[in-house]
Amino acid sequence: MTRGVSRPIVVVGDALLDVDLVGTASRLTPDAPVPVVEDVETRERPGGAALAAVLAARSAGGREVVLVTPLADDEGAARLRALLDGRVRLIEIPASSTTPVKQRIRVGDHSVARLDSGGAVATFGALPAAAATAIGDAAAVLVADYGRGTTSAPDVRAALSAASGPVVWDPHPRGAEPVPSTRLVTPNGAEATRAAGLDVTGEGLAAVGARAEALIAHWGVGAVAITLGARGALLSYGEGAPMVVPATPVTGGDPCGAGDAFAAAVTVALAGGAVTGEAVTAAVAAAGAFVARGGATAWDAEPAVADPDTDAPRPAPRLAAVLDRVRAAGGTVVATGGCFDLLHAGHVATLQAARGLGDCLVVCINSDDSVRRLKGPTRPLVTAPDRARVLEALEFVDAVVVFDEDTPAQVLEQVRPDVWAKGGDYAGADLPEAAVLQTWGGQAVVLPYLDGHSTTALVERSRVW
C-alpha cells in the first residue's frame, strides 16, 4: 500500500453533465409573460461528483484525483468524459441508465429555467476492483452524493467503510446515510433540517447547532459541518460549543457549485494532514473565492496571466472580483498604501476619508522585508498576514494586497486605481506614485492627516512605559 504524498484523493458519487444555455432577452412572448431568449450560447461543464473532482484536482498541489462514478455509453457520458480528460483519473462503474443532464437557461447572470433529463436513479453494475483499491489507499475520500443510488450500493459502502484515509460525505436528500466511519458530513442548511427530523424552528445558531448534534448522534459520524451560504459554516463534534466559521462577504457571483467547492476543499485539506477545524476554515474561504470567481461557470478558467497590453499580472481572485464588480458598474477604484504596522486613529481617519472618494478601497501594504528596509531591523511589530487581516476587518476596506518592493508602483500596475490617496503629511510634495497613475489617467491626492498620531511615536512611548 502506497503512503505519503503519492496517495490519491478519491471522489465517489454521481457525475452529471451540466449545460448552460446563455442568451439575451429584451422582450416577452406574445402568448405568455415569459422572456424570449435569443443568441443562445451553449456552455458545458462537469456537474455533481465530476465537478467536485475537478475542483479538488485544481487545488490538490499535484496530488492525483480519482473519480469513481457510474457512466453509461451514451452521448452525455461521452461529452462528460471529454471534459474530464486530462483533469482527473476516471474509474467507471458500468451503467445502463442514461447520463443525467441539467440544462440551465440563463439570461446574463440570471437563470430563468432548468431542464433536467436522465432519470432520478442510476442502474449500474458492480464496483470494479480498481475502484475499491483506490478508495482503500486514498489519502482522503470525498463522497459526492447526488441521490442517484451510487452510495446505496453495498459494495460501494463496504469500500468506503474500509477506507484508510478520512472520509468526507456531502449528502443529498435522496441519498444514503453516511457510513459510520465518516470523519465529516457537510450538509447545507436545508439538507440538515430535513435529515435531522427535529421539531426545531428557526435559522439561528442554536437551532443549527441542535440539528448538527442530532445528525452526529443519528449517523454515528465524527463531525458535521453545516454550510450556511453567505453566513459561513457551523462545525459540531456532537458535544461542547460548536465552531462557527464566518464567510467573507461576496458581491455577485454564481453560487451554483459552492457546496462542491466547500466539500472538495475540506477533502484536500484533510488529505494534506489538516485537522477538521482547520479544513473547514480553509473550505469556507475556498467556497467564497469560488463564488467570487464566477462559480461553476468559471470551472475551467485558467490562473491569472499577464495583461498583454501592460505585461502586469492580474490581481488575485478576491481582489479581481472587487475590481471587476466596481468597474462593471462604472464606479471609482480608490487605493492607498503604507506599512500599517500598528493600526491607530490616524490610519483609520485616512482610510475612512479615502473610501469616501470612490466605490471601493484597496489597501496596499508593505511586506515584512519591505518594512525592515524602510523602518529598520526592529520593525515590523506585526507580521504582514496579521496586518492584512486587521485591515480587511474594517468595513471601509474592500481588499488588501501585500507588496515586497520599496514602493507600491508594481502593485499599482495590477490594481490600476482611479485615485491614489495618501495622508496629509505628504501635502505639497510630489508623490512618487503620481507618475505611475498618470499612465492610465489616474489621480494621486493627499488627504487631511490626523495630527499627533504615528506608529513610531506609539513605539517610543511604549518603550518609556
Order of alpha helices (4+ residues) and beta strands (2+ residues): beta-beta-beta-alpha-beta-alpha-beta-beta-beta-alpha-beta-alpha-beta-beta-alpha-alpha-beta-beta-beta-alpha-alpha-alpha-beta-alpha-beta-alpha-alpha-beta-alpha-beta-alpha-beta-alpha
